[in-house]
């Protein structure tokens, strides 16, 4: 995207955000399972630098009731240096992985995806604000932070967390929330199975972003208690019962979709991973 195109996109998105009622963003849907609060996102081979203008404009244009972070705070985070990794995208254009901080102390994470059709970009985002900082945020902002307050009112809540959200931006228009169009991993695993996992001490569903800097694919997994692996008869388990598969979230070049299995090229083995391919991982097809 040329510098002039980025400026046009930034202006259009900011105007759309200010225009409120006429924006086509379908706000209000629930977020999907996102990063584990214990680990957070991990961006490999990044650098601290200024955020791309188009990404900063997109982040500013999002509805606060969905992403929970006040616009002023988002702009402050994106105005500072962010941790960024560039990823080859469609048509020779760059995709981006961005976080304000790597790991569990992050407040904002963005993965952008260029479309085969120039002018369309997909975004995955997850944002959160510590409940201890919410009162200060409310004094700085005139926005409605009711959704964040409700999240922090839950027992033992430490963060108001948006969960993972998906958007598409077409030709500089306001972001369109497509989160609700994606099958949640809870559907693939089923409530009864998740209850069994919980009884065994397994963690909640979380996002595996270990290949996010290489391919346009993320994976939902449940990590088991190492002392209580998932039973051998459970067909969703892999890695010797230490993990269960919740589905793959894919950018297909035009939009997001969820698949239960992918080819090996879409979920490549990490370098120096002697345990890959995992013969018990029936959801990744093909050899290393």
C-alpha positions in Angstrom: 0.0 0.0 0.0 1.5 3.4 -1.0 2.0 6.1 1.7 -0.8 8.2 0.1 -3.2 5.2 0.2 -2.3 4.6 3.9 -3.1 8.3 4.7 -6.4 8.0 2.9 -7.3 4.8 4.8 -6.3 6.4 8.1 -8.5 9.4 7.5 -11.5 7.4 6.4 -11.3 5.1 9.4 -11.0 7.9 11.9 -13.9 9.7 10.3 -15.9 6.5 10.4 -15.1 6.2 14.1 -16.3 9.7 14.8 -19.4 9.2 12.8 -20.8 6.6 15.2 -24.4 5.7 14.3 -23.9 5.3 10.5 -20.9 3.0 10.8 -21.4 -0.5 9.4 -19.5 -2.2 12.2 -21.7 -4.9 13.7 -20.6 -4.4 17.3 -21.8 -6.3 20.3 -20.9 -9.9 19.5 -19.0 -11.9 22.1 -15.2 -12.4 21.6 -13.7 -15.8 20.9 -11.3 -17.7 23.2 -8.0 -15.9 23.1 -4.6 -15.9 24.7 -4.0 -17.6 28.0 -3.8 -14.9 30.7 -0.7 -16.7 32.1 1.4 -16.6 28.9 -0.1 -14.0 26.5 1.1 -13.6 22.9 4.7 -14.2 21.8 6.0 -12.4 18.7 9.2 -13.8 17.4 11.9 -11.7 15.7 10.2 -8.4 16.1 11.5 -4.9 16.8 10.2 -1.8 18.7 9.1 0.7 16.1 6.2 3.0 15.2 3.0 1.2 14.2 1.9 1.4 10.5 -0.5 4.3 10.0 -3.3 2.1 8.6 -3.1 -0.3 11.6 -3.1 2.6 14.1 -6.2 4.1 12.4 -8.0 0.7 12.4 -7.3 0.3 16.2 -8.6 3.8 16.9 -11.8 3.1 14.9 -12.9 0.1 16.9 -15.9 0.3 19.2 -14.9 0.6 22.9 -17.8 -1.5 24.0 -16.2 -4.4 22.1 -12.5 -4.0 22.7 -12.9 -2.5 26.2 -9.8 -0.3 26.1 -10.8 3.4 25.8 -9.9 5.0 22.5 -7.5 7.4 24.2 -5.6 4.6 25.8 -5.5 2.7 22.4 -4.1 5.8 20.7 -1.5 6.2 23.4 -0.4 2.6 23.1 -0.2 2.8 19.3 1.4 6.2 19.4 4.3 4.8 21.4 6.7 2.3 19.9 5.1 -1.1 19.6 6.7 -4.5 19.2 6.2 -5.4 15.5 7.1 -8.2 13.2 6.5 -7.9 9.4 5.2 -11.0 7.7 5.0 -11.5 3.9 1.4 -11.0 2.8 -0.7 -11.3 -0.4 0.5 -9.5 -3.5 3.9 -8.8 -2.1 2.3 -6.6 0.6 3.2 -6.9 4.3 1.1 -8.3 7.1 1.9 -7.3 10.6 2.0 -8.8 14.1 1.9 -6.1 16.8 1.7 -6.0 20.6 2.4 -3.3 23.0 4.3 -5.9 25.1 5.2 -9.5 24.5 3.9 -12.0 27.0 1.3 -11.9 29.8 1.6 -8.2 30.5 0.3 -7.1 27.1 -2.7 -4.7 26.7 -3.1 -4.8 22.9 -2.4 -7.5 20.2 -3.1 -7.2 16.5 -2.5 -9.5 13.5 -3.2 -8.0 10.1 -3.8 -9.9 6.9 -3.7 -8.5 3.4 -6.3 -9.8 0.9 -5.7 -11.1 -2.6 -8.0 -8.3 -3.5 -6.2 -5.1 -3.0 -8.0 -2.7 -0.6 -9.3 -5.4 1.8 -7.5 -6.2 5.0 -8.4 -8.7 7.8 -7.5 -8.1 11.4 -7.5 -10.2 14.5 -7.3 -8.3 17.8 -7.3 -8.9 21.5 -7.2 -6.2 24.1 -7.4 -6.0 27.9 -7.1 -3.6 30.7 -6.2 -4.4 34.3 -9.1 -3.9 36.6 -6.9 -2.0 39.0 -6.4 0.6 36.2 -10.0 0.9 35.2 -10.9 3.6 37.6 -8.1 5.8 36.3 -9.2 5.1 32.7 -12.8 6.2 33.6 -11.6 9.6 34.8 -9.6 10.1 31.6 -12.3 9.0 29.2 -15.8 10.2 28.5 -16.6 6.9 26.8 -19.1 4.3 28.1 -16.9 1.7 29.8 -19.8 -0.3 31.2 -18.7 -3.5 29.4 -15.2 -3.3 31.1 -16.8 -2.6 34.5 -19.1 -5.6 34.1 -16.0 -7.8 33.3 -14.1 -6.5 36.3 -17.2 -7.1 38.6 -16.8 -10.8 38.2 -15.3 -12.8 41.1 -11.5 -12.8 41.1 -11.3 -10.8 37.9 -7.9 -9.2 37.3 -8.5 -8.0 33.7 -11.3 -6.8 31.5 -10.5 -8.9 28.4 -12.1 -8.5 25.0 -11.3 -12.0 23.9 -10.2 -12.6 20.3 -12.1 -10.5 17.8 -12.1 -10.6 14.0 -12.7 -7.7 11.6 -12.5 -6.9 7.9 -11.8 -3.4 6.4 -12.7 -2.8 2.8 -11.6 0.2 0.8 -11.0 2.4 3.8 -14.5 2.0 5.2 -15.2 1.5 8.9 -14.2 -1.9 10.3 -16.8 -4.7 10.1 -16.9 -7.1 13.0 -17.0 -10.6 11.7 -16.3 -12.4 15.0 -19.8 -13.9 15.2 -19.5 -15.6 11.8 -16.7 -17.8 13.1 -17.4 -21.1 14.9 -16.2 -20.9 18.4 -13.8 -23.7 19.7 -16.3 -24.5 22.5 -18.6 -25.8 19.7 -16.0 -28.2 18.3 -15.1 -29.5 21.8 -18.6 -29.6 23.3 -19.6 -28.7 26.8 -19.5 -32.2 28.2 -16.0 -32.7 27.0 -14.8 -29.4 28.4 -16.4 -30.3 31.8 -14.4 -33.5 31.8 -11.2 -31.6 31.0 -11.9 -29.1 33.8 -12.4 -32.0 36.2 -8.9 -33.3 35.2 -7.4 -29.9 36.0 -6.9 -28.8 32.4 -6.6 -25.1 31.5 -9.4 -23.2 29.6 -9.2 -23.1 25.8 -6.4 -20.8 24.6 -4.9 -19.5 21.4 -1.7 -21.1 20.1 0.0 -18.3 18.1 3.3 -20.2 17.6 3.1 -20.1 13.8 1.5 -16.6 13.5 4.7 -15.1 12.2 5.0 -17.8 9.5 1.5 -18.7 8.2 -2.0 -17.1 8.4 -3.2 -19.7 10.8 -3.7 -19.9 14.6 -4.9 -22.9 16.7 -7.1 -23.3 19.7 -5.9 -25.8 22.2 -6.6 -27.0 25.7 -3.5 -27.7 27.8 -3.9 -30.6 30.3 -2.4 -30.9 33.7 0.8 -32.9 33.0 0.0 -35.1 36.0 -3.4 -35.9 34.6 -3.2 -36.3 30.8 -6.3 -36.5 28.8 -7.6 -40.1 28.4 -6.4 -42.2 25.4 -10.0 -42.7 24.2 -10.4 -38.9 23.7 -10.2 -38.3 19.9 -9.4 -34.6 20.4 -6.2 -35.1 22.3 -2.7 -35.0 20.9 0.9 -34.7 22.3 0.4 -37.8 24.4 -2.7 -36.4 26.0 -1.1 -33.1 27.1 -3.2 -31.1 24.7 -6.6 -31.2 23.0 -7.5 -29.7 19.6 -10.2 -27.0 19.4 -9.8 -26.0 15.7 -7.8 -23.8 13.4 -8.5 -20.1 12.6 -7.4 -19.3 9.1 -7.2 -16.2 6.9 -7.9 -17.7 3.4 -6.9 -14.7 1.4 -10.4 -13.1 1.4 -11.8 -13.7 4.9 -11.6 -15.7 8.1 -12.8 -19.3 8.5 -12.5 -22.1 11.0 -11.4 -25.6 10.0 -10.9 -28.7 12.0 -7.9 -29.9 10.0 -5.2 -28.4 7.8 -2.3 -29.5 5.6 1.2 -29.6 7.1 2.2 -26.5 5.1 -0.5 -24.6 6.9 0.8 -25.6 10.3 4.6 -26.3 9.8 6.8 -27.9 12.3 8.9 -25.5 14.2 12.6 -25.5 13.7 14.5 -28.0 15.8 11.2 -29.6 17.0 12.2 -33.3 17.2 8.7 -34.2 18.3 7.1 -32.9 15.1 5.2 -34.3 13.3 3.2 -35.7 16.2 1.7 -39.0 15.1 -1.2 -38.5 17.5 -2.1 -35.1 16.0 -4.7 -36.3 13.4 -5.7 -32.7 12.6 -2.5 -31.8 10.7 -2.4 -33.8 7.5 0.7 -34.7 5.6 4.4 -35.2 6.5 6.9 -32.7 7.8 
